[in-house]
């Protein structure tokens, strides 16, 4: 357990120091303290995954992973202390805006309701983890198997990788293998702790970002909406890669929103890094990268400000490039499952696109799953629609390009899939939607609460 805690602490501290050093001086540190903390939780895990993969693939000698981690930590410490003493003391100060005012009855109700939902969510997560310590099907058949190959084979992992399902990126397996390596045991606690880390980071980042961008009422409502979606908690404990992917989707959009709010260029490469981490998590993340690039272009076209676009795209790509290089290397060198089952010949593709019954089936399934998301008698999205109707305040934002773009891509895949459509919708649609749920909640409350967009 000490090894597990050490590996987690090392990755978090490294990411937090780097992120804090890069954080612009003209952006209030206290308001975004918790945002940096929760970003560091997930981005630190992602960076440690890349470092572990590089160590076991390229460095290839005993304890190479520890050497790479140490180098990254030294660099982060040097960067952090390159700021003046006055500044770094300010960065570590507790956030003034993180503790919300609870003077009114509604504030108190939301505060207690949030604490109750956090406690209930923790109970559900722990209970599910103890009942299914190996996770569900994909966890023990894919993700944890990949992690065990990396952990047990070490620098010889490539010799064994061709014998397992290989069409999956390695962020989550590398994270788990790294935790096991520091703990010197492939204990069941490793995948469970990583699952909890990303689930908690999702919830915390959503709350922290909306507290900073809008106000604590919006943040608490978003927390209630997310934790009030039982499938998010249950799927988080299943040890799949969908919740880590949801974290990187949310992180990229939060960082792009920070760029929009502050006009500071440093957030663009950070957003590129988060989006590339999504691609290193699951194949859907590569599509998210494309959606992000298209969204940045469409934003400037809508604003009729084309001049800054080239610089923005270059900065975004610069942040994504190191992780994209790893993905490209992995895909070309170790992807033994050639081809994609979703790619069809042109004639077959045209035939499925013109099949009206397939469109009707996908639209019906999407509508029902979205409205009932949460596995309750009424889905949380229905309550959010009612909230907008009661509030009568909704300002469309360019950030909606992200969830709608992803849904459009998923729609195209479903319509054109060579698999049985009903089976595939039942198997994967809800998991695909839960990937987008934290990001969609962030965009939703950014739009609904725009008129009250001041910090508490």
ABEGO torsion letter per residue (X at the ends): XAAAAAAAAAAAAAAAAAAAAABBAABBAAAAAAAAAAAAAAAAAAAAAAAAAAAAAAAGBBGAAAAAAAAAAAAAAAAAAABBAAAAAAAABBBAAABBBAABAAAAAAAAAAAAAAAAAAAAAAAAAAABAAEBAAAAAAAAAAAAAAAAAEAAAAAAAAABBAABBAAAAAAAAAAAAAAGBBBAAAAAAAAAAAAAAAAAAAAAAAAAABBAAAAAAAAAAAAABAAAAAAAAAGBAAAAAAAAAAAAAAAAAAAAAAGBAAAAAAAAAAAAAAAAABAAAAAAAAAAAAAAAAAAAAAGBAAAAAAAAAAAAAAAAAAAAAAAAAAAAABABBEBAABBBAAAAAAAAABAAAAAAAAAAAAAAAAABGGBABBAAAAAAAAAAAAGBBBBBAAAAAAAAAAAAAAAAAAABABBAAAAAAAAAAAAAAAAAAAAAAAAAAAAAAAABBBX
